[in-house]
Amino acid sequence: MPLIRKTGTAVPKELGLFFPMLTPEDTTIDVFVYASALQSLDSDPVGPVGLLKRHRTLLEAIASEKYDRTGAGGDGILQITIDDLLAGQAGNEVIGRHGDT
């Protein structure tokens, strides 16, 4: 898993959230996820920041796996899509992990 949690808070934007992760070379990658994608993962009305906090470990694993496959975009942003979340959630259930709750 090449990406590592970076200390820092999520940055809410109008349609989603950014959170930072580090490569093994200490390069910061901004991970972006739409609020609607987070809500497809969990319908609890705690809001996008609450959902990110609740599922951060899962989101970091999904981001890292995607980074392994595709790398970040030319702008240094890695976007997690609904498809990424569904695939990551299915894989998580198979191995028996269920997020940070």
BAFINU-677153 format. One record per atom (N, C-alpha, C, O): x, y, z. Coordinates in pm, whole numbers, padded with zeros to 5 digits, always signed. Layout:
XYZ...
! end
This chain:
+00086-00117+00000+00000+00000+00000+00089+00122+00000+00147+00156+00103+00102+00191-00114+00198+00300-00122+00154+00429-00055+00239+00510-00018+00026+00451-00038-00018+00576+00024-00028+00561+00174-00068+00457+00225+00008+00667+00244+00014+00669+00390-00072+00784+00439-00074+00891+00378-00142+00762+00552-00223+00871+00610-00133+00989+00641-00025+00974+00698-00179+01107+00604-00109+01230+00636-00191+01305+00739-00313+01316+00727-00124+01356+00839-00192+01433+00941-00255+01555+00876-00192+01626+00798-00378+01578+00909-00449+01692+00853-00596+01659+00844-00637+01543+00843-00674+01762+00838-00818+01743+00834-00867+01740+00690-00799+01784+00597-00987+01687+00675-01051+01688+00544-01091+01831+00511-01126+01909+00599-01086+01862+00385-01124+01996+00339-01255+01983+00262-01257+01933+00150-01365+02029+00322-01492+02022+00250-01495+02121+00134-01454+02236+00148-01543+02075+00023-01569+02160-00093-01718+02151-00121-01789+02074-00056-01765+02228-00215-01909+02235-00241-01970+02098-00268-02079+02069-00219-01903+02014-00343-01961+01886-00383-01897+01764-00318-01944+01652-00338-01791+01783-00240-01724+01668-00182-01615+01708-00085-01614+01820-00032-01522+01616-00062-01415+01636+00035-01281+01598-00024-01270+01505-00105-01178+01670+00017-01040+01634-00011-00977+01590+00120-01003+01649+00225-00893+01486+00115-00810+01454+00230-00672+01415+00180-00659+01354+00073-00567+01450+00256-00431+01427+00209-00380+01288+00244-00415+01232+00348-00297+01234+00156-00222+01111+00183-00081+01131+00128-00058+01219+00044+00012+01050+00175+00151+01061+00132+00193+00938+00054+00151+00827+00083+00278+00960-00047+00343+00849-00116+00466+00810-00034+00506+00885+00056+00527+00695-00063+00651+00659+00008+00763+00761-00013+00857+00768+00066+00752+00840-00120+00853+00943-00148+00820+01076-00080+00882+01178-00109+00722+01075+00012+00679+01194+00085+00615+01301-00004+00622+01420+00027+00554+01260-00112+00477+01351-00197+00332+01347-00152+00275+01239-00135+00273+01463-00132+00133+01468-00091+00042+01445-00211+00058+01508-00316-00053+01354-00192-00158+01328-00291-00288+01373-00228-00319+01335-00115-00364+01454-00298-00497+01493-00251-00598+01392-00303-00609+01371-00424-00671+01330-00212-00774+01234-00249-00908+01307-00243-00938+01372-00143-00987+01295-00349-01117+01361-00356-01226+01256-00366-01214+01158-00440-01333+01278-00290-01452+01193-00300-01575+01283-00297-01587+01371-00211-01667+01260-00391-01792+01336-00392-01876+01299-00271-01875+01184-00227-01947+01396-00216-02038+01371-00104-02141+01265-00141-02176+01181-00058-02190+01268-00264-02289+01169-00307-02231+01028-00307-02303+00932-00280-02102+01015-00338-02038+00883-00334-02030+00834-00190-02056+00717-00162-01994+00923-00097-01990+00886+00045-02127+00842+00093-02139+00745+00169-02230+00913+00050-02365+00880+00094-02413+00748+00035-02502+00684+00092-02357+00705-00078-02391+00573-00132-02328+00463-00047-02377+00350-00045-02221+00496+00023-02154+00401+00111-02229+00386+00243-02236+00277+00299-02285+00497+00293-02348+00499+00424-02452+00612+00424-02418+00728+00400-02576+00579+00449-02683+00679+00441-02710+00752+00573-02805+00829+00582-02627+00729+00675-02643+00799+00802-02634+00950+00777-02545+00995+00706-02725+01030+00835-02728+01174+00807-02624+01255+00883-02650+01370+00918-02506+01200+00911-02403+01274+00984-02329+01373+00896-02251+01454+00946-02353+01370+00766-02286+01461+00674-02157+01401+00620-02106+01303+00674-02105+01461+00514-01986+01406+00449-01863+01398+00539-01790+01299+00534-01839+01500+00621-01722+01496+00709-01736+01384+00811-01639+01313+00839-01855+01366+00867-01879+01257+00960-01860+01121+00895-01806+01030+00956-01906+01109+00770-01889+00982+00698-01742+00956+00668-01696+00842+00676-01669+01061+00634-01525+01045+00610-01456+00998+00738-01374+00906+00734-01488+01060+00850-01427+01019+00977-01461+00874+01009-01375+00798+01052-01586+00837+00989-01631+00701+01021-01562+00595+00935-01529+00487+00983-01542+00627+00808-01493+00527+00713-01354+00560+00659-01316+00513+00552-01278+00639+00733-01149+00685+00681-01054+00570+00649-00987+00573+00546-01047+00470+00735-00956+00358+00709-00992+00288+00578-00904+00257+00499-01120+00265+00556-01165+00203+00431-01134+00293+00312-01084+00246+00210-01162+00423+00324-01136+00516+00215-00987+00524+00182-00949+00533+00066-00904+00521+00285-00759+00523+00263-00714+00396+00190-00629+00403+00101-00769+00281+00229-00733+00156+00162-00777+00159+00015-00702+00116-00073-00897+00209-00010-00947+00219-00148-00858+00314-00229-00822+00284-00342-00823+00428-00170-00736+00524-00239-00601+00463-00270-00547+00481-00380-00545+00391-00174-00414+00332-00194-00416+00224-00303-00326+00217-00386-00520+00142-00301-00533+00039-00405-00550+00103-00543-00492+00056-00641-00628+00210-00550-00647+00278-00679-00517+00343-00723-00483+00341-00842-00443+00402-00629-00315+00463-00662-00219+00358-00718-00146+00386-00813-00220+00237-00660-00137+00128-00712-00171+00099-00859-00081+00075-00940-00300+00103-00892-00344+00070-01028-00325+00184-01127-00280+00162-01239-00358+00306-01085-00366+00416-01183-00276+00535-01153-00252+00617-01242-00226+00545-01031-00153+00665-00993-00250+00782-00977-00371+00767-00994-00196+00896-00944-00278+01017-00931-00286+01085-01067-00207+01057-01157-00383+01173-01081-00393+01251-01204-00276+01347-01216-00199+01364-01121-00261+01408-01330-00153+01502-01352-00156+01620-01257-00055+01687-01237-00273+01645-01199-00288+01755-01104-00259+01711-00960-00276+01790-00867-00215+01585-00941-00187+01535-00807-00310+01497-00728-00302+01478-00606-00424+01485-00796-00549+01449-00729-00589+01308-00769-00585+01271-00886-00628+01230-00670-00679+01094-00691-00826+01096-00652-00859+01121-00536-00915+01070-00747-01059+01073-00718-01109+00933-00690-01084+00839-00766-01180+00919-00577-01249+00794-00545-01392+00807-00598-01464+00901-00563-01432+00713-00682-01566+00716-00742-01660+00621-00667-01618+00545-00580-01787+00628-00702-01885+00534-00644-01844+00391-00675-01853+00304-00589-01799+00365-00798-01756+00230-00834-01639+00184-00747-01636+00068-00705-01544+00273-00719-01432+00239-00631-01483+00202-00492-01437+00105-00431-01578+00282-00441-01634+00256-00308-01707+00123-00302-01690+00047-00206-01787+00094-00403-01862-00032-00403-01767-00151-00412-01788-00251-00343-01665-00142-00496-01567-00250-00506-01489-00265-00376-01466-00377-00330-01449-00154-00316-01375-00159-00190-01459-00210-00076-01411-00285+00009-01585-00170-00073-01675-00217+00032-01700-00366+00018-01703-00438+00118-01718-00414-00104-01740-00558-00127-01616-00636-00084-01629-00740-00020-01499-00588-00119-01376-00655-00079-01356-00652+00071-01305-00748+00129-01398-00544+00135-01387-00531+00279-01477-00631+00351-01437-00689+00451-01597-00651+00299-01690-00746+00361-01639-00888+00348-01658-00970+00438-01573-00918+00236-01521-01053+00215-01415-01085+00318-01410-01198+00367-01329-00989+00351-01223-01018+00447-01261-00982+00590-01179-00997+00681-01383-00936+00611-01434-00921+00747-01406-00791+00817-01423-00784+00939-01365-00686+00745-01344-00556+00808-01460-00466+00771-01514-00476+00661-01500-00379+00862-01616-00294+00836-01590-00149+00872-01677-00087+00934-01478-00092+00837-01455+00050+00862-01409+00079+01003-01362-00011+01074-01422+00203+01043-01367+00251+01170-01469+00253+01282-01434+00294+01393-01592+00212+01259-01694+00228+01362-01678+00127+01473-01757+00127+01568
! end
